[in-house]
């Protein structure tokens, strides 16, 4: 004791500290001493377990392997960890370690089904999680619908033998850049998926050519067949037919009124849309961020294994298993007023949307890319905060085009250097007003 007295220790426990970050700090051999009325944690023992402690004036930050673990504050000369629950556990363990909660990984994986998470634990793609007694995810209940069963079909035996494609629209909900549609291209053998956002259906041919050139060059193979439904994006565009014919690609179309003939694409689009909805619902982000959400959804889907063969689309496409330790919960808060909106393309960086700015160099609605970030995966800037109303979001099921006119910088578009590890750019091709949007040459008639 502090006054040189000794006092009896009753027992030893394993204690789980549920931190406000969403992480769980597991402490073994915790002494139960009734006369000590404070719960004390040894800084030196945390350090031996690989937890790094950073002291900054009256604050404390815990990290491990450069990942944010938790934080605290100074109170009466002691540093207090931000903990919302303490659980005693008799299970024995020889060290202190960090346990990621089931809900955190459920959010990182785009609210994927828990059965897939169990498979990923078995394959050691994600840490060991307790998935037996998980509760229902409110965001999933609100955003997902019951799926019909489909008969399994035999896959192709090689990459690019068959590419399935389908196009969907979000009706009156445009992205901040004026995109209304998204189109998927799915390799039948690997199920590796690519998604593109479109302003109008007339852009279908251009994105298919872009997709074809990239995948054929990267895989040193040729696309043999393209299967689509009878949507007008293909039927009314003879250039696609002639392009396929010129390049020896057989363009297959489904029979009338039988979307199940292209069921792989139909189901993939439904899955992506449900993941997108769950991300928007859980973060309370505005609906015009659906484009960023669905791009993140397909990025995650490519890294989730199938139950039957245990292989991920990424592994079948790339030839090696993916590392998914970098995944974060979509829509969560970074260390300052920016919102995590996805993963940079062809770069090991994250993408953030500035929601509030006191920096003259960076406007609100600017996109920032950086790999150096601390995440608060249980805090969402778009949600109503108990202490401060950050932003109130309409929960209408659709947004009329006249309801949003994105804020646009009056300065010339240019890249801005904020130092090593940062890359920023303004959102490209945003319409200044609804009038400008509907009079654009890219707007469908």
C-alpha positions as CSV (number, residue, x, y, z in Angstrom):
1,X,0.0,0.0,0.0
2,X,1.1,3.6,-0.3
3,X,1.5,4.0,3.5
4,X,3.8,0.8,3.7
5,X,0.9,-1.4,5.0
6,X,0.2,-4.8,3.6
7,X,-3.2,-6.0,2.8
8,X,-4.5,-9.5,1.7
9,X,-5.1,-10.5,-1.9
10,X,-8.2,-12.7,-2.2
11,X,-7.9,-14.1,-5.7
12,X,-6.5,-13.7,-9.2
13,X,-8.7,-13.1,-12.2
14,X,-8.5,-12.6,-15.9
15,X,-10.2,-9.2,-16.6
16,X,-11.5,-8.0,-19.9
17,X,-11.6,-4.2,-20.3
18,X,-14.0,-3.1,-23.0
19,X,-12.5,0.2,-24.2
20,X,-14.6,2.9,-25.8
21,X,-12.6,2.4,-29.0
22,X,-14.3,-1.0,-29.5
23,X,-11.2,-2.9,-28.7
24,X,-11.1,-5.3,-25.7
25,X,-7.9,-5.3,-23.5
26,X,-7.5,-8.7,-21.8
27,X,-5.4,-8.6,-18.6
28,X,-4.3,-11.9,-16.9
29,X,-3.3,-12.5,-13.3
30,X,-5.2,-9.5,-12.0
31,X,-5.1,-9.3,-8.2
32,X,-8.4,-8.9,-6.3
33,X,-7.5,-6.7,-3.3
34,X,-10.7,-5.4,-1.6
35,X,-9.0,-2.6,0.3
36,X,-7.9,-0.9,-2.9
37,X,-10.8,1.1,-4.2
38,X,-9.3,1.9,-7.6
39,X,-8.8,-0.4,-10.5
40,X,-5.0,-0.1,-11.3
41,X,-3.3,-1.2,-14.4
42,X,0.5,-1.5,-14.6
43,X,2.0,0.6,-17.4
44,X,5.2,-1.5,-17.4
45,X,3.3,-4.8,-17.9
46,X,1.3,-3.2,-20.8
47,X,4.6,-2.3,-22.3
48,X,6.0,-5.8,-22.0
49,X,2.8,-7.0,-23.9
50,X,3.6,-4.7,-26.8
51,X,1.2,-2.0,-25.9
52,X,2.7,1.4,-26.6
53,X,1.6,4.2,-24.2
54,X,1.9,7.8,-25.4
55,X,1.5,10.6,-22.8
56,X,0.4,14.0,-24.2
57,X,-0.1,16.6,-21.4
58,X,-3.4,15.5,-19.8
59,X,-4.2,12.7,-22.2
60,X,-3.0,9.2,-22.8
61,X,-3.2,7.1,-26.0
62,X,-2.6,3.3,-26.3
63,X,-1.5,1.7,-29.6
64,X,-0.3,-1.7,-30.6
65,X,1.5,-2.4,-33.9
66,X,0.7,1.2,-34.9
67,X,-3.0,0.5,-34.5
68,X,-5.1,2.6,-32.2
69,X,-6.2,0.7,-29.1
70,X,-7.7,3.2,-26.6
71,X,-7.3,6.5,-24.9
72,X,-7.6,8.1,-21.5
73,X,-7.3,11.4,-19.5
74,X,-5.7,12.7,-16.3
75,X,-7.9,12.8,-13.2
76,X,-6.5,13.8,-9.7
77,X,-3.0,12.9,-10.7
78,X,-3.9,9.5,-12.2
79,X,-4.5,8.6,-15.8
80,X,-7.9,7.1,-16.4
81,X,-8.6,4.8,-19.3
82,X,-11.8,5.3,-21.2
83,X,-13.6,2.0,-20.4
84,X,-17.3,1.3,-20.7
85,X,-17.4,-2.2,-19.2
86,X,-15.2,-4.5,-17.1
87,X,-15.7,-8.3,-17.2
88,X,-14.1,-10.8,-14.9
89,X,-13.1,-14.0,-16.6
90,X,-11.6,-17.1,-15.0
91,X,-10.0,-18.4,-18.2
92,X,-6.2,-18.6,-17.8
93,X,-3.8,-16.8,-20.0
94,X,-0.1,-16.0,-19.8
95,X,-0.1,-12.5,-21.2
96,X,-1.9,-9.3,-21.8
97,X,-3.3,-8.9,-25.3
98,X,-5.8,-7.1,-27.4
99,X,-9.1,-8.7,-28.4
100,X,-11.0,-7.2,-31.3
101,X,-14.7,-7.3,-30.7
102,X,-17.0,-9.3,-32.9
103,X,-19.0,-6.1,-33.7
104,X,-15.9,-4.2,-34.8
105,X,-15.0,-6.9,-37.4
106,X,-18.6,-7.2,-38.5
107,X,-18.4,-3.5,-39.3
108,X,-15.0,-3.7,-40.9
109,X,-16.3,-6.4,-43.2
110,X,-19.2,-4.4,-44.4
111,X,-21.8,-6.1,-42.2
112,X,-21.1,-9.5,-43.8
113,X,-23.1,-12.5,-42.6
114,X,-21.7,-14.0,-39.3
115,X,-21.4,-17.4,-40.9
116,X,-18.7,-16.0,-43.3
117,X,-16.9,-14.4,-40.3
118,X,-16.8,-17.9,-38.7
119,X,-15.2,-19.3,-41.8
120,X,-12.7,-16.4,-41.9
121,X,-11.7,-17.2,-38.3
122,X,-11.2,-20.9,-39.2
123,X,-8.9,-19.7,-42.1
124,X,-7.0,-17.3,-39.8
125,X,-8.0,-14.4,-42.0
126,X,-9.3,-12.5,-39.0
127,X,-8.5,-12.9,-35.2
128,X,-10.3,-15.4,-33.1
129,X,-13.6,-13.9,-32.1
130,X,-16.5,-15.1,-29.9
131,X,-19.2,-15.6,-32.5
132,X,-21.5,-17.9,-30.6
133,X,-23.7,-15.5,-28.6
134,X,-23.6,-12.4,-30.9
135,X,-26.7,-10.3,-31.0
136,X,-28.6,-9.1,-34.0
137,X,-27.0,-6.2,-35.9
138,X,-29.7,-3.4,-36.0
139,X,-28.2,-2.0,-39.2
140,X,-28.4,-5.4,-40.9
141,X,-32.0,-5.9,-39.8
142,X,-32.9,-2.4,-41.2
143,X,-31.1,-2.7,-44.5
144,X,-31.1,-6.3,-45.6
145,X,-33.9,-8.4,-47.0
146,X,-34.5,-12.2,-46.9
147,X,-32.9,-13.8,-49.9
148,X,-34.5,-16.5,-52.1
149,X,-32.6,-19.8,-52.5
150,X,-30.9,-20.4,-55.9
151,X,-29.8,-23.7,-57.4
152,X,-26.0,-23.9,-57.5
153,X,-24.5,-23.8,-60.9
154,X,-21.1,-25.1,-62.2
155,X,-18.4,-22.5,-62.4
156,X,-16.0,-21.9,-65.3
157,X,-12.6,-23.5,-64.9
158,X,-10.4,-20.6,-65.8
159,X,-10.1,-16.8,-65.4
160,X,-11.8,-14.6,-67.9
161,X,-13.6,-17.6,-69.6
162,X,-16.9,-15.9,-68.7
163,X,-17.5,-12.3,-67.4
164,X,-21.0,-11.7,-66.0
165,X,-22.3,-8.1,-65.9
166,X,-25.3,-6.3,-64.5
167,X,-26.2,-2.6,-64.1
168,X,-28.3,-1.1,-61.3
169,X,-29.6,2.4,-60.7
170,X,-30.3,4.3,-57.5
171,X,-33.2,6.1,-59.0
172,X,-33.3,9.7,-57.7
173,X,-30.2,9.5,-55.5
174,X,-27.1,10.8,-57.2
175,X,-23.6,10.7,-55.8
176,X,-21.8,14.0,-55.0
177,X,-20.2,13.7,-58.5
178,X,-23.6,13.2,-60.2
179,X,-23.4,9.4,-60.7
180,X,-26.7,7.5,-60.8
181,X,-25.8,4.0,-61.8
182,X,-23.3,1.3,-60.9
183,X,-22.2,-1.6,-63.1
184,X,-20.5,-4.8,-62.0
185,X,-18.2,-7.1,-63.9
186,X,-17.7,-10.5,-62.2
187,X,-15.3,-13.2,-63.3
188,X,-17.3,-16.5,-63.2
189,X,-14.3,-18.7,-62.1
190,X,-13.0,-16.6,-59.2
191,X,-16.0,-14.4,-58.5
192,X,-13.6,-11.4,-58.4
193,X,-15.7,-8.3,-58.9
194,X,-15.1,-4.8,-60.2
195,X,-17.6,-2.0,-59.8
196,X,-17.8,1.3,-61.8
197,X,-20.0,4.3,-61.2
198,X,-21.8,5.8,-64.2
199,X,-23.7,9.0,-64.9
200,X,-25.8,7.4,-67.6
201,X,-26.2,4.1,-69.3
202,X,-24.4,5.3,-72.4
203,X,-21.1,5.0,-70.5
204,X,-21.4,1.2,-70.4
205,X,-19.3,0.5,-73.5
206,X,-16.5,2.8,-72.3
207,X,-16.2,1.2,-68.8
208,X,-16.3,-2.3,-70.4
209,X,-13.4,-1.4,-72.7
210,X,-11.6,0.1,-69.7
211,X,-12.2,-3.1,-67.7
212,X,-11.2,-5.4,-70.6
213,X,-7.9,-3.6,-71.3
214,X,-6.9,-3.7,-67.6
215,X,-7.7,-7.3,-66.8
216,X,-6.4,-8.8,-70.0
217,X,-3.1,-6.9,-69.6
218,X,-2.7,-7.9,-65.9
219,X,-3.6,-11.6,-66.4
220,X,-2.2,-12.1,-69.9
221,X,-5.5,-13.8,-70.8
222,X,-8.4,-12.8,-73.1
223,X,-12.1,-12.4,-72.2
224,X,-13.9,-15.2,-74.0
225,X,-17.6,-14.5,-73.2
226,X,-19.6,-11.7,-71.8
227,X,-23.0,-12.5,-70.3
228,X,-25.6,-9.8,-69.6
229,X,-29.3,-9.4,-69.2
230,X,-31.4,-7.7,-71.8
231,X,-31.1,-4.2,-70.3
232,X,-31.2,-1.2,-72.6
233,X,-27.6,-0.4,-71.7
234,X,-26.6,-3.3,-73.9
235,X,-29.6,-3.8,-76.2
236,X,-29.7,-0.1,-77.3
237,X,-26.0,0.2,-77.8
238,X,-24.9,-1.6,-81.0
239,X,-21.3,-0.4,-80.4
240,X,-21.0,-3.0,-77.6
241,X,-22.1,-5.8,-80.0
242,X,-19.6,-4.7,-82.7
243,X,-16.8,-4.2,-80.2
244,X,-17.3,-7.7,-78.8
245,X,-17.5,-9.1,-82.4
246,X,-14.3,-7.3,-83.4
247,X,-12.4,-8.8,-80.4
248,X,-13.7,-12.3,-80.6
249,X,-15.8,-12.0,-77.5
250,X,-19.1,-13.9,-77.5
251,X,-21.8,-11.7,-76.1
252,X,-24.4,-13.9,-74.4
253,X,-27.8,-12.5,-73.3
254,X,-30.3,-14.0,-70.9
255,X,-33.7,-15.1,-72.2
256,X,-36.5,-12.6,-71.7
257,X,-37.9,-12.2,-68.2
258,X,-35.4,-14.7,-66.7
259,X,-32.9,-12.8,-64.6
260,X,-32.0,-16.0,-62.9
261,X,-30.1,-17.0,-66.0
262,X,-27.5,-14.4,-64.9
263,X,-28.1,-15.2,-61.2
264,X,-24.5,-14.8,-60.2
265,X,-24.5,-11.1,-61.2
266,X,-28.0,-10.6,-59.8
267,X,-27.0,-12.0,-56.4
268,X,-23.8,-10.1,-56.3
269,X,-25.5,-6.8,-57.0
270,X,-28.0,-7.6,-54.3
271,X,-25.3,-8.4,-51.8
272,X,-23.3,-5.3,-52.6
273,X,-26.4,-3.1,-52.3
274,X,-27.3,-4.6,-48.9
275,X,-23.7,-4.0,-47.7
276,X,-23.9,-0.5,-49.0
277,X,-27.2,0.1,-47.2
278,X,-25.9,-1.3,-43.9
279,X,-22.8,1.0,-44.1
280,X,-25.0,4.0,-44.7
281,X,-27.5,3.0,-41.9
282,X,-24.8,2.2,-39.3
283,X,-22.9,5.4,-39.9
284,X,-26.0,7.6,-40.6
285,X,-24.1,9.0,-43.6
286,X,-26.1,10.9,-46.2
287,X,-27.5,8.8,-49.1
288,X,-25.4,10.7,-51.7
289,X,-22.4,8.9,-50.3
290,X,-23.7,5.6,-51.6
291,X,-21.0,5.5,-54.3
292,X,-18.2,5.5,-51.8
293,X,-20.0,2.9,-49.8
294,X,-20.5,0.5,-52.7
295,X,-16.9,0.8,-53.8
296,X,-15.8,-0.2,-50.3
297,X,-18.3,-3.0,-50.4
298,X,-16.9,-4.7,-53.5
299,X,-13.3,-4.2,-52.1
300,X,-14.4,-6.1,-49.0
301,X,-16.4,-8.8,-50.9
302,X,-13.3,-9.7,-52.9
303,X,-11.6,-10.6,-49.6
304,X,-14.3,-12.8,-48.1
305,X,-14.0,-16.6,-48.7
306,X,-16.7,-18.8,-50.0
307,X,-18.0,-21.4,-47.7
308,X,-17.6,-24.3,-50.0
309,X,-13.9,-24.0,-51.1
310,X,-12.6,-21.6,-48.4
311,X,-11.0,-19.5,-51.2
312,X,-11.4,-15.8,-51.5
313,X,-12.0,-14.2,-55.0
314,X,-8.8,-12.2,-54.4
315,X,-6.8,-15.3,-53.9
316,X,-8.1,-17.0,-57.0
317,X,-7.6,-13.8,-59.0
318,X,-4.2,-12.7,-57.7
319,X,-2.8,-16.1,-56.8
320,X,-2.2,-15.4,-53.1
321,X,-4.3,-14.9,-50.0
322,X,-5.2,-11.3,-49.0
323,X,-4.1,-9.5,-45.9
324,X,-7.2,-7.8,-44.4
325,X,-5.7,-6.5,-41.1
326,X,-6.0,-2.9,-42.5
327,X,-9.8,-3.0,-42.8
328,X,-11.7,-0.4,-40.8
329,X,-15.3,0.3,-40.0
330,X,-16.8,2.4,-42.8
331,X,-18.0,5.9,-41.8
332,X,-16.0,6.0,-38.6
333,X,-14.0,9.0,-37.3
334,X,-10.3,9.6,-37.9
335,X,-8.3,11.6,-35.4
336,X,-9.7,14.9,-36.6
337,X,-12.9,16.0,-38.3
338,X,-12.8,13.6,-41.3
339,X,-14.9,10.5,-42.0
340,X,-13.4,7.2,-43.4
341,X,-15.1,6.5,-46.7
342,X,-13.0,3.7,-48.3
343,X,-9.7,2.5,-49.6
344,X,-7.5,4.2,-52.2
345,X,-7.2,2.5,-55.6
346,X,-3.8,1.0,-56.4
347,X,-2.4,2.4,-53.1
348,X,-1.9,1.3,-49.5
349,X,-3.8,4.3,-48.2
350,X,-7.2,5.2,-46.8
351,X,-9.7,7.8,-48.1
352,X,-11.4,10.3,-45.9
353,X,-14.1,13.0,-46.4
354,X,-13.5,16.3,-44.6
355,X,-16.6,17.0,-42.6
356,X,-15.3,20.0,-40.7
357,X,-12.3,22.2,-41.5
358,X,-10.5,25.0,-39.7
359,X,-7.6,24.7,-42.1
360,X,-7.5,27.2,-45.0
361,X,-5.7,24.7,-47.2
362,X,-8.5,22.1,-47.0
363,X,-12.2,22.7,-47.6
364,X,-15.2,20.8,-46.3
365,X,-16.1,18.0,-48.8
366,X,-12.4,17.6,-49.8
367,X,-11.1,14.0,-50.1
368,X,-7.9,13.1,-48.3
369,X,-5.8,10.0,-48.8
370,X,-3.3,8.9,-46.2
371,X,-1.9,5.7,-44.7
372,X,-1.1,7.3,-41.4
373,X,-4.3,7.5,-39.3
374,X,-5.7,6.6,-35.9
375,X,-9.3,5.4,-36.1
376,X,-12.2,5.6,-33.7
377,X,-14.2,2.8,-35.0
378,X,-17.2,3.2,-32.7
379,X,-17.6,7.0,-33.4
380,X,-19.4,8.2,-36.5
381,X,-19.2,11.9,-37.4
382,X,-22.5,11.8,-39.2
383,X,-24.4,10.4,-36.2
384,X,-26.0,12.7,-33.6
385,X,-23.4,13.0,-30.8
386,X,-24.7,13.1,-27.2
387,X,-22.7,16.2,-26.4
388,X,-22.8,18.0,-29.7
389,X,-25.0,17.6,-32.8
390,X,-22.5,17.1,-35.5
391,X,-24.8,16.9,-38.4
392,X,-28.5,16.0,-38.9
393,X,-29.2,13.6,-41.7
394,X,-32.5,13.1,-43.4
395,X,-33.6,9.5,-43.3
396,X,-35.8,9.8,-46.4
397,X,-35.6,6.8,-48.7
398,X,-34.7,9.0,-51.6
399,X,-33.1,12.4,-52.2
400,X,-34.5,14.7,-54.8
401,X,-31.8,16.2,-57.0
402,X,-32.8,19.7,-56.0
403,X,-32.0,18.9,-52.3
404,X,-28.3,18.8,-52.7
405,X,-25.9,21.2,-54.4
406,X,-22.4,20.3,-53.2
407,X,-20.2,23.0,-51.9
408,X,-17.5,23.7,-54.5
409,X,-14.2,25.4,-54.0
410,X,-13.7,28.7,-55.9
411,X,-10.0,28.1,-56.2
412,X,-8.4,26.4,-59.2
413,X,-8.3,22.6,-58.9
414,X,-4.9,21.5,-57.9
415,X,-3.1,19.0,-55.7
416,X,-2.2,20.1,-52.2
417,X,0.8,18.9,-50.3
418,X,0.2,18.6,-46.6
419,X,3.4,16.8,-45.9
420,X,4.7,13.2,-46.1
421,X,2.1,10.5,-46.2
422,X,-0.8,12.8,-47.3
423,X,-2.4,13.3,-50.7
424,X,-5.4,15.5,-51.1
425,X,-7.7,16.4,-54.0
426,X,-11.0,18.1,-54.6
427,X,-13.9,15.9,-55.5
428,X,-13.9,16.0,-59.3
429,X,-16.6,16.8,-61.7
430,X,-19.2,18.0,-59.1
431,X,-22.1,20.0,-60.6
432,X,-22.3,23.5,-59.2
433,X,-26.1,23.4,-59.1
434,X,-29.1,21.3,-60.2
435,X,-29.4,23.4,-63.4
436,X,-25.8,22.7,-64.3
437,X,-26.3,19.0,-63.6
438,X,-29.4,18.5,-65.8
439,X,-27.8,20.6,-68.7
440,X,-24.6,18.7,-68.7
441,X,-23.8,16.9,-71.9
442,X,-23.3,13.7,-69.9
443,X,-26.9,13.9,-68.6
444,X,-29.2,11.3,-70.2
445,X,-32.1,12.7,-72.2
